[in-house]
Amino acid sequence: MLKRNMTDKSITLSYNELSKGCSRRTAAGVFFELLQLKSWDYIELEQNGEYADIVVAKGNKFEQ
């Protein structure tokens, strides 16, 4: 899903957009998967404040 939506190096995604319309359970699953991908260096995550949206960007291993 991330590769399909991130075709350009400068593109970032919003966690709020990724989880929009999902159940709370599915949104929590998406969040957990993002944390796993971050720990494996596939993506970068940035959050500018408490309860702020999370920005997802490509990591060093994204293309692998």
ChimeraX attribute file (.defattr): number of C-alpha atoms within 10 A of each C-alpha:
attribute: neighborCount
match mode: 1-to-1
recipient: residues
	/A:1	6
	/A:2	15
	/A:3	10
	/A:4	6
	/A:5	11
	/A:6	16
	/A:7	11
	/A:8	9
	/A:9	9
	/A:10	8
	/A:11	11
	/A:12	17
	/A:13	16
	/A:14	15
	/A:15	18
	/A:16	13
	/A:17	11
	/A:18	16
	/A:19	16
	/A:20	10
	/A:21	10
	/A:22	11
	/A:23	10
	/A:24	10
	/A:25	9
	/A:26	12
	/A:27	17
	/A:28	13
	/A:29	13
	/A:30	16
	/A:31	16
	/A:32	12
	/A:33	12
	/A:34	19
	/A:35	15
	/A:36	13
	/A:37	17
	/A:38	18
	/A:39	11
	/A:40	14
	/A:41	14
	/A:42	17
	/A:43	19
	/A:44	19
	/A:45	18
	/A:46	12
	/A:47	11
	/A:48	9
	/A:49	8
	/A:50	6
	/A:51	7
	/A:52	11
	/A:53	14
	/A:54	17
	/A:55	16
	/A:56	21
	/A:57	20
	/A:58	23
	/A:59	16
	/A:60	11
	/A:61	12
	/A:62	16
	/A:63	8
	/A:64	5
